[in-house]
Amino acid sequence: MAAQLGAAVTVVDCDGLGGASVLTDCVPSKTLIATAEVKTTFDSSYQELGITLGGPDAENGIGVDLGKVNRRVKRLALAQSHDITASVTRAGARVLRGKGLLQPQRAADGSREVVVRAADGSEERLTADAVLLATGGHPREIPDAKPDGERILNWTQVYDLDELPEELIVVGSGVTGAEFAGAYQALGSRVTLVSSRERVLPGEDPDAAAVLEDVFRRRGMNVMSRSRAASAERVGDRVEVTLSDGRVITGSHCLMAVGAVPNTEGIGLAEAGVRLKDSGHVWTDKVSRTTAPGVYAAGDCTGVFALASVAAMQGRIAMYHFLGETVAPLSLKTVSANIFTDPEIATVGYSQAEVDEGRIDAWTVKLPLLRNPRAKMQGVRDGFVKLFCRPGTGIVVGGVVVSPRASELIHPISIAVDNNLTVEQIANAFTVYPSLSGSIAEVARQLHTRKAAQD
């Protein structure tokens, strides 16, 4: 730091820089522990997770029982749903199964009526002072690539597979497509990722997307950029995907991951005065109100930000507003998001695109994980930490983390963005050595040094 600030510095050492911590104690011991952790985790959980040892189809002696994996996935999903239902019920809410239809007229007292139609055809009429729409979405389909649930699949049908696809074509390189492509490649499928854009994850940080695409290609994935799928059809036990330029690619299975459509049709919204966007999403203001009095909306049906955390916040804001509580409008600049690829990609606050386009004046520093000692111990070669801060004040306004468990590492940056902390404050907070979070502090120190040089 003294040298960075302009001092002439000389270091005298006899054993090697870093001392005992680096040479004989902390670093070597934690490197050994990193190997032990992987083996311990594997030994204690591989059978439950559906991993198999040996067998003719196992790569390097390790394979996967996809049927067992998917049965566990569906079991855990159902258990989580039951837990939520129990929690809601304990809180005093009633759970009624069926499809709701919002009635067009309000009563004289301002209340609204919802008709609930059950699966057996029976109906029940509910009267409410406020209605919260949280209807979600469903997979978008290409007219000439209709999923059949066997060989051509959408992202709700993949969990019915009993055997690992030998050759999987994934159409769509957004978050869903990238996550499934990476997962199935890791499980042992030969994956072709069809991307209509120049790179994978076109809406994400370009540096992060470049790292992930490089990892995908290096691990053997066939990434087809600027290739738009026009159709997909079954030919025997194969699937043929025809691209818009006439090329045809084949695989044993095809996963269509081309976005989602909001569930807003056929539930009486337009008739009740709820304004819909051209995309079919419900228009809402910053406190989750729709254009129909007494009707709020939250989650994927609004198209605001397809994240469970945002949906939950929209719902809380709606209910606080309706009940007359003090409420702050939804601010997307404090939302942290994560893409569960390997490595993970986590973001919060302003983006690189917004900085490049001049929508915010910010300094940027990016530090590769290759320089992080903990990453070296764990064999992590791909990834980085990037921070954005305001030039004058040094206030942190955004960040990107590409690493294993980036979803955990983004939290301190989220706290900084949410509380207007400065790079100096981040730099001066202690971090554990060695740790991946140490890179966050190091990036903050570099930004603080730059700020100090400007002052």
PyMOL commands that set and color helices and strands:
alter all, ss='L'
color gray80, all
select helices_A, chain A and resi 19-23+26-45+66-90+158-160+175-187+206-218+270-272+300-302+308-322+332-334+352-356+369-371+373-377+406-418+423-428+438-454
alter helices_A, ss='H'
color red, helices_A
select strands_A, chain A and resi 51-53+62-64+99-102+112-117+123-128+131-133+137-139+152-154+167-171+190-194+222-224+229-235+238-243+248-251+253-256+260-262+295-297+336-339+344-349+363-368+384-389+396-403
alter strands_A, ss='S'
color yellow, strands_A
deselect
rebuild
show_as cartoon
